[in-house]
Amino acid sequence: MIRRIALVSALVLAAAPLGAQAYIYPALQPSRIADREYNFALIDGNGGGSGLVFQWREGLGNPKLQFTLDAGFSDPGQNADTRLLIGGGLAYQLTDATSEMPFDIVLAGGLGLTTGNDITTVRLPFGAVFGHRFPLDGTVAITPFVHPRLSWDRISTNGASASDTNLNVDIGANFEFKPQMAVRVAAALGDDDAVAVSFAWSPKGLRK
């Protein structure tokens, strides 16, 4: 019993860094939902190592509602096992930018799971994305965005578990260089730090 209490105490003290090692990376969710999008990202987290993530975003019939699926892996380094990442979520277009209110706003939440190196982490994030699309030349446009979010994280190892709540803010931009193609960059700042760069493709005829 004493040994179990000590293990749980150690998990509580280590919850924030373990959360980073688990799968902290920017959500890469722009301030407009997509009818369909395939996003391929390189991620690098402070303490979590680097990895690859594939994101599939799909509209659900309602023009304001979108489903998201994440899948990938990260390599923490230091002889630790590769961590597998999988998650899903929903996004809702709360507002579209107007002359009176210049921000597109998306509400986004989800459920994520990572496992590896005898550590399993479950994360429940929820937040909002604020941004504005600026057309440049022809089909070129840039959309800066900010994505504050809270996440409840539960970390389990060797039969013991601990929970923590983390606050992070993504700051990024979506660069559209063709009607169906964009490069997206973002940094997650807060309890867990990470950066990501991605290539997003929206099939022709489905892009908003």
C-alpha positions in Angstrom: 0.0 0.0 0.0 2.8 2.4 0.9 4.5 1.6 -2.3 1.3 2.3 -4.3 0.8 5.7 -2.5 4.4 6.7 -3.3 3.9 5.8 -6.9 0.7 7.8 -7.2 2.4 10.8 -5.5 5.3 10.6 -8.0 2.8 10.5 -10.9 1.0 13.6 -9.6 4.3 15.5 -9.3 5.3 14.4 -12.7 2.0 14.9 -14.4 2.9 18.0 -16.5 6.2 16.7 -18.0 4.6 13.3 -18.6 1.8 15.0 -20.4 4.4 16.7 -22.7 6.1 13.3 -23.3 2.8 11.8 -24.1 1.6 13.8 -27.1 1.6 17.5 -26.7 1.5 19.2 -30.1 -0.4 22.1 -31.7 -3.9 21.2 -32.7 -3.4 22.9 -36.1 -7.1 23.7 -36.3 -7.7 26.9 -38.3 -10.5 29.3 -37.5 -12.7 27.9 -40.3 -14.0 24.4 -40.4 -13.4 22.2 -43.6 -15.7 20.2 -45.7 -12.8 17.8 -46.2 -9.1 18.2 -45.4 -6.0 15.9 -45.2 -3.2 17.5 -43.1 0.3 16.0 -42.7 2.3 17.4 -39.8 5.8 17.3 -38.4 5.7 17.9 -34.7 8.3 18.6 -32.0 7.5 18.9 -28.3 9.6 20.0 -25.4 10.3 16.7 -23.7 8.1 14.7 -26.0 10.5 14.4 -28.9 9.6 14.7 -32.6 7.0 12.8 -34.7 4.6 12.6 -37.5 0.8 13.2 -37.3 -1.9 12.8 -39.9 -5.2 14.7 -39.5 -8.4 14.0 -41.4 -11.1 16.7 -41.1 -14.5 16.0 -42.5 -17.8 17.9 -42.6 -20.8 16.2 -41.1 -23.5 17.5 -43.4 -24.2 20.5 -41.2 -22.2 23.4 -42.7 -21.0 24.4 -39.2 -19.9 21.0 -37.9 -16.7 19.0 -38.5 -15.2 15.7 -37.4 -11.5 15.4 -36.9 -9.3 12.3 -36.6 -5.6 12.3 -35.6 -3.2 9.4 -35.9 0.6 9.3 -35.7 3.6 8.6 -33.5 6.3 10.5 -31.6 9.9 9.5 -30.7 10.8 10.8 -27.2 14.4 9.8 -27.6 16.7 8.9 -24.7 16.0 5.2 -25.4 12.3 5.5 -24.7 9.8 3.6 -26.7 8.0 5.2 -29.6 4.6 6.5 -28.6 1.5 5.9 -30.7 -1.0 8.7 -31.0 -4.7 8.6 -31.8 -7.5 10.9 -31.2 -10.9 12.3 -32.5 -12.9 15.4 -32.0 -15.6 17.8 -33.1 -15.4 21.4 -34.2 -18.3 23.9 -34.5 -18.2 27.2 -36.5 -19.5 29.6 -33.9 -19.2 32.8 -35.9 -18.0 34.0 -39.3 -16.0 37.2 -39.6 -18.1 40.3 -40.5 -17.4 44.0 -40.7 -18.8 44.4 -37.2 -17.0 41.3 -35.7 -13.8 40.6 -37.5 -13.0 37.1 -36.2 -14.0 33.7 -37.4 -14.5 31.6 -34.2 -14.5 27.8 -34.0 -15.2 25.8 -30.8 -13.2 22.5 -30.7 -12.9 19.6 -28.3 -11.9 16.0 -28.5 -10.5 12.8 -26.9 -6.9 11.6 -27.4 -5.0 8.5 -26.4 -1.3 7.8 -26.5 0.6 4.7 -25.3 4.2 3.5 -25.2 7.1 2.9 -22.8 4.5 1.5 -20.2 2.7 4.8 -20.0 -0.8 5.5 -21.2 -2.2 9.0 -21.4 -5.8 10.0 -22.0 -6.4 13.7 -22.8 -9.7 15.7 -23.1 -9.0 19.1 -24.6 -11.6 21.9 -25.2 -11.1 25.4 -26.5 -11.8 28.0 -29.1 -10.0 29.2 -32.2 -9.9 32.9 -33.2 -8.7 34.0 -36.6 -9.2 36.1 -39.7 -8.5 35.3 -43.4 -6.6 38.0 -45.3 -6.6 37.5 -49.1 -3.4 38.6 -50.7 -2.7 38.2 -54.4 -5.0 36.0 -56.5 -5.7 32.8 -54.7 -3.0 33.4 -52.0 -4.2 34.1 -48.5 -3.0 34.0 -44.9 -5.0 33.3 -41.8 -3.4 34.0 -38.4 -5.1 32.2 -35.6 -5.0 31.8 -31.8 -6.3 28.7 -30.1 -6.5 28.7 -26.3 -7.6 25.4 -24.7 -7.8 23.5 -21.4 -7.1 19.8 -21.3 -7.8 17.2 -18.6 -5.0 14.6 -18.7 -5.0 11.2 -17.0 -1.7 9.3 -16.9 -1.5 5.6 -16.1 1.5 3.3 -15.5 2.0 0.0 -13.7 -1.5 0.0 -12.4 -1.4 3.5 -10.9 -2.8 6.7 -12.3 -2.9 10.5 -11.8 -4.8 13.4 -13.3 -3.9 17.0 -14.1 -5.3 20.0 -15.9 -3.2 21.9 -18.4 -3.6 25.2 -20.2 -2.0 25.8 -23.6 -2.4 28.4 -26.4 -1.6 27.7 -30.0 -0.4 30.7 -32.1 -0.1 30.0 -35.8 -1.0 30.8 -39.3 -2.4 29.1 -42.4 -0.7 30.1 -45.7 -2.9 29.2 -48.7 -0.7 29.2 -51.8 -3.2 27.4 -54.1 -7.0 26.9 -53.9 -6.7 23.5 -52.4 -3.2 23.6 -50.8 -1.8 25.3 -47.7 1.2 25.3 -45.4 0.3 25.6 -41.7 2.7 26.5 -38.8 1.9 26.8 -35.1 3.5 26.8 -31.7 1.8 25.6 -28.5 2.7 27.7 -25.5 1.8 27.2 -21.8 2.1 24.2 -19.6 3.4 22.2 -22.5 5.5 23.7 -25.4 5.6 22.3 -28.9 5.9 23.4 -32.5 4.5 22.0 -35.8 4.5 22.6 -39.5 2.1 20.9 -41.9 0.9 20.6 -45.4 -2.9 20.6 -45.8 -4.8 19.5 -48.9 -8.5 20.0 -49.5 -9.8 18.0 -52.5 -11.1 20.1 -55.3 -14.7 21.0 -55.1 -15.0 20.4 -51.4 -13.1 23.4 -50.0 -15.1 26.1 -48.3 
